[in-house]
């Protein structure tokens, strides 16, 4: 049995910087989300499209992969490896999403210059700035490893945050009850916040917290 994701520092850091982009409305990912609403005539006018659940896809490239006109580090720093789309068919989501939660799919490149394969699915809990992922250990046997990915800038999460996440995902509490952690790492609400670069995250070697 071999886990295809999370076994390297590179994998963990790509997920961490993806979370950084998801939390920041002024990031490339945040702007993608706003563009979706501006282009969709059927959407109700809102200044906060994060109130609706979305589908985020995180691509984890091979560490030596090269791209035209941009370096891998630049692409990861800008969040170009994260895509967002509306959830048009909820039956395609393997979770029952509570209000304001977002579905996340992680695809990892099989090898240098190769295609991507499903490596994990999960949920983004934006108020707490946390990704909860089910990393695939063995896709044939349906064996998964649950992990939390935390924001690298937030040093001290509120006491009992893991329990609150479980209660929220079980729909025992609403998103309004969750501590508002994300406001500290979102330039839309904290103009003093400076998102870390890929190099800074990689040097810090942030990892996972087991569920």
N, C-alpha and C positions, 0 to 999 in steps of 0.2 A: 504494500500500500504506500503510495507516494503522493504527498500533497503537492499540487502544482502552483500554489500561491502562498506567499507569506514565509517561504523558507529562506529568503535572502533579505539582507538589509535594503537592497534596491527596491524590491517589491513593497516592503513596508513603508519606505519613504515615498514612493509614488502614491500610495493610498493616503498617506498623511498630507501631502501637498494637494491632492485632490480634495480632501476635506477642507483645507484652507480656502480653496476657491469656492467650494459650495457655501461656505459661511459668509463670504464677502459679496455683497450685492454689486459692488463696483468692479468685480473681477470679470474676465472674459465670459465665464460661466454665468454669472449673474446677469450680464448684459444679454446673453443668448436668451435667457428666460424672459426678460422684458421685451425683446424683439418678437418673441412668439406671440405675446399678447397684443403688441402693436399691429401685427400682421393678421391676427385672427378677428374677423368682424363679429363672430358669434360670442366672443368672450365679453363678460361684463366688465365695464371700466373699473380699474382698481389701481391703486398706487403700490399694492403689495401682492404680486402674483404668487408669492411663497405660501399664501393661505390655501392654495389648491395643490393637491398632490401631483407630482411629476415623476417622470422616468429619467434617471441619470445613468449614463453608461460611462464607465471609467476604463480606459485602455492602458494596459501596462506593456510598454514596448520592451524589446530586448535591450539590455544595457548598452550594446554596441551598435544599435540601429542608427542609421544615418538618414537624414531627410534633406530634401532640396531647399535651399535658401534659408535654413534655420537649423541650429544645433538642437540636439536632444534636450540639453539643459535649458535652453531658451524656451522650447516648446512646453516643457513641464512647468517652468516658472510662470508662464502665461496661462496655463490651464487649457492648452489646445487639445489635450488628450481626454477631455471630459465633454460629453455631449448631453443635451437635454431635449426632451420631447414631451408632448402631452400624453397622458394615458387615455387612449381612445377605446381600449378594450380591457376593462378591469379583470376579466377572466384570464388574461395572460399573466397576471401578477400572482406569484406563488404565496402571497401573504394577504391577510386582511389588514389593510392600512388604516390606522386611526386617523382622525382629522389632522391635517397639516403634516403628516408623515410623507416621506418620499421613497419611492422604490429605487434601488441601486443594483445595477448589474456590472460585474467586473469581468473584463475580457483580457486574457494574457496572451502575448505573442508566443507561439510555439517554439520559435527559434529565429535566428537572424534572417531577415527578409522573408519570413513565413507568415502565414495567416494567424488569426487570433482564435482562441478557444475560451469557452465559458470557464471561469475560475471561481466565481463566488456570486452570491446574491445577498441582498440585505436591505436595510432601511436606514435612511438618513433622518435623525431626530434633530432638526435645526435649532430649536430653543436651547438645547444642551450642547450643541456643536459636537455631536458624536455620530459616528457611523457604527451600526451594529451589523456585522457581516457573518454569513454562514459560508466559510471557506470549504471548498470541495476537497476532501481527502481521497475519496474513491467514488467517482460519479456512477459507476456500474452498481455498486452496493449501496448507493445513497447514504454515504457516510460523510458527515460535515463537521467542521470545527468552528464553533461560534467564538467570535472575538469582538471586542470593542476597539475602535480606532479613535483616539482622542486628539484634540487640537494641540499642537506643539507649543503655542503661546500661553495657553491657560495652564498655569502651574498647579493650582489647587481647585479641583472641581468641588461643588457643594457636597456636603456630607449626605450620604445615602442616594447618590445620583443613579447608581446601578439599579437599586430597588425602584426608584421612580420611573426609570425607563421600562422595567418589566411591567409595572402597573399601567403605564401609558400604552404599551403595546398590547396589553390585555384589555384595554379600554376601560380600566377601572378608574382612571383619572383622565382629565382633559389636558390638552397642551397648555392651557392657561395656568395650570398648577405647576408646570415644570419651571425650574429656575431659569431666568433669562441670562444665559451665559453668552449666547452668540452676539449680543449687542456690543461686547467688548472687542470682538474680532471681525467686525463689519464696518467698513469705512463709511457706509451710509448712515451709521449711528454713532461712530467714534472716529472723528476726523484725524485723531492723533495716532491711530493704528497704522502700522506699516506691515504689510504681509511679508513673511519670510520668503527668500528665494529658494530655488532647488538646492543650491550649494549649501545654504545655511541649514536646511532640514537634513540633508544627507550627512553633514558633519555632526549634527546633533544626534543622529541615529535614533530617532524616536521609534518606538515599537508599539506593541499591542498590549492590551490588558485582557486577560482571559475572562470569559463570562462565568 
